[in-house]
Amino acid sequence: MAGPHLRQLLRRCVSSSTPRQPFSSSLIRQPASLSPPGPPRLPFSATRTIFASAAADEASELARSISSALIKHAQASSITPHTDVPQYLSLHFSDVRFNTALLQQILNISAPAGRTAVDLFRWAVTRRSFTPSDESLSHMIAFLGRRRDFKSIQDLLIDFRRYVGPKTLRAAFDRLIRAGRSTQAVHLFQNLEKDYGIGHDRELLRALVSMLSEHGFGGHAERIVRDVADKIFPDVNICHELIRAWCVDGKLDQALRLMGEMSGGGFELGTPAYNSILDCICRLCRKKDPLRLQSEAGKVLTEMEARGVPRDTGTFHVLISNLCKIRKTDDAMEMFHKMDQWGCSPNAEIYLALIRSFYQAARLSEGDEMVEKMRSAGFGAALDTNAYYGFIKVLCGIERVDHAMKVFRMAKGYGFVPGVKTYGLLIEKLWAHNQVCRANTLLKEAVARGVTLAAQAYSVDPRYVKMPKEKKKPRRLTLPEKMERKRKRLRKLRLSFVKKPKGVRRAY
């Protein structure tokens, strides 16, 4: 009985999927309402975009599944150390074609995996014919460096020394220096040719010196430049980085000494070197005597004018940011308005420093106005998650929670995606200000957006608790108080019979 019905249904589907075309469009015209529209034809670029997005979604789904497996094995290995990760990967992911992009996706979402990521990398190389490269090895070094697993980094560099290149070395330098292991980073650079067959080049030296300078390792940076000076003679950029290294470390005398040696050696030091000196002087003044900051900074600016060194945006950024840190917001705004006289335009960092300073000084309307100026100046992209979180943190720190919520709503209107820190800070402050309903509404919004907040007990600040007014009960008077009150009444009564002077009499 079901056969004819199924046959009719199939015929109907086939006939509807392949409609007959008219013989002549000029002789036979069907009404538009009776002919169903055909499927829209997409251009080649649109179809390519759809296929690319589908492939990216598939790759991300695969990366999530591999990442969850790695994290589970990492958690299980802490309990039972005899877990065979390569065997599990061969059993469940034997058909996966590994590449560098997939490896990067897996590492980005596998922070708790730890050394099981190394097992994944080795398994992909040995079992899945994945050819390691300088880029893929740099991703592994950066992942392990974030966990400060330098033993695994050393093993990877030794086992895959054939593929070590500039990206891998930059990642290794960066992670070692961030962890305070500048000596190991310098040792790695010195033994490049002996251990990895890589010669010293100027770009790698500049990258190492820049990283050392950023974290204030001036002695190591100067030593490595002197050691390779016979092979790579330092240029002006490397000299600027060396001066910046001593300035970040707070060693002003060493920076001035090096500056004098370079000037005597024929180097014409430019604005970046003087900006580093200016920043070091301002930081030392903020630490020891903030009242001397403007006078000492004026001496550096005078020397720059005497030597013909022009000011740039970095110079004004140093001055404005340091003035804002000592609550000299009006002086910082005066410096901000003087930038046009020197042909400089403010950057995003200057706007952010001024906005934070206005909010810190509780000048809320001026801070909002500066936000609009920053957006109209074309720096709207710099108002990212970190920037808005910084504004909200400052406003919550000065107990202006209502304005923090206003900035929060304004930020969401511009596409700001709040995270765990922003929601947690606002909910905690709303609870402290006894605004429980608004805090619960914000918590529901965070849950709806998929933001997971850690469960914790919030408390109301006693300053914002509305205490019920105590009704004063009539106090029972003691006998001396009763006698005193009686004497006062009698005194008033006696005085009422005394004849008053004419000027004091009442006019009835």
C-alpha positions, 0 to 999 in steps of 0.5 A: 500500500505504501509503494504507490504513494511513495512513487507519487511523492517521488515523482512530485518531488522530481517534477518540482525540482526540475520544472519545464522551461517554456518553448518561447518566452515571447509566445508563452508568458506565465504570470509572475505570481504562478511561477516560483522564483528560482534559487538566487545565484551568488557571485563567485566571491560570495560562494568562496566566502561561504565555503571559507567560513564553513571551512573555518567553522569546521576547523574551529570545531575540530580544534575545540574537540582536540583541545578538550581531549588534551585538557582531559588528558592533562587533568587525568595525568595529574592523578594517574601519570600513565596516560598515553596521549599519542595512542589516544590521538591515533585512535580518535584523530587519525584522519586529521590533516594537520597544518600550522593554522590548526595548531595555532587554533588548538594552542589558543584555546588549550591553556590548561593542557600544559605538556600534552600540547608537546605530545600533540606536536610530536605526534603530528610530526611522527604520525601525521606527516606534519612538517614543522616550520619556523612559524609552527615552532614559534607558536609552541615556544610562545605557548610553553613560555606563557606557562614558564615551562622552559625545560620543554622549550629547551627540549623542543629547540634541541630536537627540532633545531633544523627548523629554528628560525627568526620567528622561533628565536624571537618567541624564545627571547620574548618569553625568557626576558618576560620571565626575568631570564635575560641571562639565558636569552643573551646566552641563547643569542651568543651560541646561535651559530654553534648550537643551531648554525644560525649566524648573527644578523642585525634584525635579530640583534635589534629585536633582542636589544629592543626586548631587553630595553623594554624590560629594563635590562640595560646592562645585558643589552649594552654587553651583547652590543659590545660583544658583537660590535666587530661583526655588527656595528650598532646603528642609531636605532640600536643606540636609542634602544640602549639609552631607553634600556637604562632609562627604563631601569631608572639609571639616569647616570648610566643613560647620560654616560652612554649618551655622552659616549655616543655623541663623542663617537659621532652618533647624532642622537635624535628625539627618541633618545631625549624622550627616554631621558625625559621619561626617566627624569619625570618618573624619578621626580614623581618618585622623589619630589613631584614639585620639581617635575616641570622644572626638570622637564623644562631643562631637558626641553631647553637642551633639545632646543639648543641642540636642534632636536625637534619635539614629536608626539612621543615627547608630548605623550611623556609630558602629558602622561606624567603630568596626569599621574601627579594630578596636574590635569590643567597643566596637561591640557595646556600642554595638549593645546600647545601641540599644534604649535610644534606641528604635532597631533595627539595620538590615542595614548594621549587621549586615553591618559587625559580621559583617565585623569579627568575621571580620576579628578571626578571631572566627569563631563570633561572626561565624556567630552574627551571621549567624543573628541577622541572618537571624532579624531579617528581613534575609535578603534583604540577604545577597545575592551581594555580602555573601557575597562580602565575607565570603569575601574577608575570610576568605581575606584572613586565611588561614581558607580552611576557614571560607570554604568553610563559609560558601560551603556555608552560602550555597549552602544559602540560595540564594546563586548564586556568580559568577566572582569567588567561584569564582576567589577560592576556587580560588586560595586552595585552590591556595595552601594546597596543597588541589589536590583541593578546588580541582579539585572546585570548578572542576568545580562552576563549569563545571557551573553555567556559570561561565566562569573565565579560564585562569590558572596557580595556584601553591602558597604555599611556607609550605604545601608539605610539605617532605620531612624530610632524614635526618641522615647521620653526620658524620665527626669531625675529629682534635681532636674525636676526641681530645676525645671520648677525653679525656672517656671517660678522665675518666669512667673515672678518676672511676669508681674514686674513692670517693664520699661516703656520700650520693652512693653508690648503694644496691644 
